[in-house]
Amino acid sequence: MPSTLKNWRIPIGKTRYNQTVFCNFNKVHHWKVAGATGSGKTEFLRYLVTYMCMKYSPDDVQFAIVDLKNGVSFAQFQWFPHVRGVYKTVPEAVSAIHAAHETMVERLQEVERLRAVFQPEPVYPRLIVLIDEGGELAPANAVLDEDKELRKAAMHLLSSVVRIGREPRVNIIYGTQRPDNDTLPVSIRGQMEGVFCFRTENELDSKIVLRHEGAEKLPWIPGRYLYKSPLVKYDIEVQSPYIPDKVLRRIIQPLIRCESQRTATQQSDAMCTDNQMADGDDGIGLETREKRRRWGRSE
Ligand SMILES: Nc1ncnc2c1ncn2[C@@H]1O[C@H](COP(=O)(O)OP(=O)(O)OP(=O)(O)O)[C@@H](O)[C@H]1O
């Protein structure tokens, strides 16, 4: 079922005056999340996924999660039906980005076909490629030549998605400690209009992320960041929401139970089919029963 959902305002935290701040995925499509180690980027990304999975159905939003910290931060998120996969190595990440790019191209081709004959277009489920620790994808971090080529291909595909992913609703959220030229080429960085900049190590990093200083002066409080978007006049200082592990467990554990029940049902269906075969309800079973009867006779 294609999505018809219009409201893509997502609460992203509170100001020091206790006002809730929202970002809008219908208006800004690609986002970078940057900041020093321990500043709260991953927790914020985990919150974003959880919030959207709780609010929207898989017909509205789907995620391809690239967790280049070996999958440790998003392992539990595989249980959300919205999540296409959690990809934890560079080759896995490249194939996930490739698949998202393919989805984008297929959607664009379908739109073109429909527009040509004045047919209404479906509203596709939003596909969000969320990359945590994107710096690991940088071609500069490759050891072997072939590895470098793989990473360059990933950057090339990402650059295509940020340029034309808006209409087919394929979005990128790219998290990294420092999106400089090595980790995120300007061709990609420049197209990511939304910024969540957590505290940076120094002024230079702040300038790279925000194009001005300031993030290095944020108080050293995990989850504190500057929000920059074409929709707001000035950067806003925000404290991000935080989902403690025990709350996440409460949300996800029933999904794991559901999945194991589904697997158990599938297994018992398979056993049922085996029994039917043994009873002779299909061709193979009949043959087996016939053989047994004949063997019985000859014995
Ligand atoms: N909004 C928040 N409120 C309270 N505590 C937080 C918040 N965000 C993060 N923290 C705390 O800070 C710790 C570090 O956060 P997180 O792992 O998200 O940092 P990071 O920026 O992703 O670091 P790295 O780049 O090294 O992975 C978390 O384990 C958590 O305890």
The ligand as an SDF file (V2000), in Angstrom:
LIG
                    3D

 31 33  0  0  0  0  0  0  0  0999 V2000
   20.4900   13.0760   24.7860 N   0  0  0  0  0  0  0  0  0  0  0  0
   21.2180   12.4590   25.7060 C   0  0  0  0  0  0  0  0  0  0  0  0
   20.8800   12.5260   26.9990 N   0  0  0  0  0  0  0  0  0  0  0  0
   21.6100   11.9060   27.9440 C   0  0  0  0  0  0  0  0  0  0  0  0
   22.7080   11.1790   27.6900 N   0  0  0  0  0  0  0  0  0  0  0  0
   23.1010   11.0490   26.4210 C   0  0  0  0  0  0  0  0  0  0  0  0
   22.3790   11.6830   25.3550 C   0  0  0  0  0  0  0  0  0  0  0  0
   22.9890   11.3960   24.2170 N   0  0  0  0  0  0  0  0  0  0  0  0
   24.0420   10.6220   24.5180 C   0  0  0  0  0  0  0  0  0  0  0  0
   24.1350   10.4100   25.8590 N   0  0  0  0  0  0  0  0  0  0  0  0
   25.1540    9.6380   26.5720 C   0  0  0  0  0  0  0  0  0  0  0  0
   26.4090    9.8550   25.9470 O   0  0  0  0  0  0  0  0  0  0  0  0
   26.9980    8.6150   25.5520 C   0  0  0  0  0  0  0  0  0  0  0  0
   27.6850    8.7780   24.2220 C   0  0  0  0  0  0  0  0  0  0  0  0
   26.7150    9.0250   23.2210 O   0  0  0  0  0  0  0  0  0  0  0  0
   26.8610    8.4830   21.7330 P   0  0  0  0  0  0  0  0  0  0  0  0
   27.3230    7.0810   21.7140 O   0  0  0  0  0  0  0  0  0  0  0  0
   25.5930    8.7820   21.0440 O   0  0  0  0  0  0  0  0  0  0  0  0
   28.0500    9.4000   21.2030 O   0  0  0  0  0  0  0  0  0  0  0  0
   28.6330    9.5310   19.7320 P   0  0  0  0  0  0  0  0  0  0  0  0
   28.6690   10.9710   19.3950 O   0  0  0  0  0  0  0  0  0  0  0  0
   27.9050    8.6380   18.7980 O   0  0  0  0  0  0  0  0  0  0  0  0
   30.1250    9.0040   19.9250 O   0  0  0  0  0  0  0  0  0  0  0  0
   31.0550    8.2370   18.8680 P   0  0  0  0  0  0  0  0  0  0  0  0
   31.2850    9.1760   17.7120 O   0  0  0  0  0  0  0  0  0  0  0  0
   32.3140    7.9680   19.6340 O   0  0  0  0  0  0  0  0  0  0  0  0
   30.3450    6.9990   18.4960 O   0  0  0  0  0  0  0  0  0  0  0  0
   25.8510    7.6180   25.5460 C   0  0  0  0  0  0  0  0  0  0  0  0
   26.2940    6.3350   25.8700 O   0  0  0  0  0  0  0  0  0  0  0  0
   24.8780    8.1570   26.5400 C   0  0  0  0  0  0  0  0  0  0  0  0
   25.1860    7.6290   27.8150 O   0  0  0  0  0  0  0  0  0  0  0  0
  1  2  1  0
  2  3  1  0
  2  7  2  0
  3  4  2  0
  4  5  1  0
  5  6  2  0
  6  7  1  0
  6 10  1  0
  7  8  1  0
  8  9  2  0
  9 10  1  0
 10 11  1  0
 11 12  1  0
 11 30  1  0
 12 13  1  0
 13 14  1  0
 13 28  1  0
 14 15  1  0
 15 16  1  0
 16 17  2  0
 16 18  1  0
 16 19  1  0
 19 20  1  0
 20 21  2  0
 20 22  1  0
 20 23  1  0
 23 24  1  0
 24 25  2  0
 24 26  1  0
 24 27  1  0
 28 29  1  0
 28 30  1  0
 30 31  1  0
M  END
$$$$
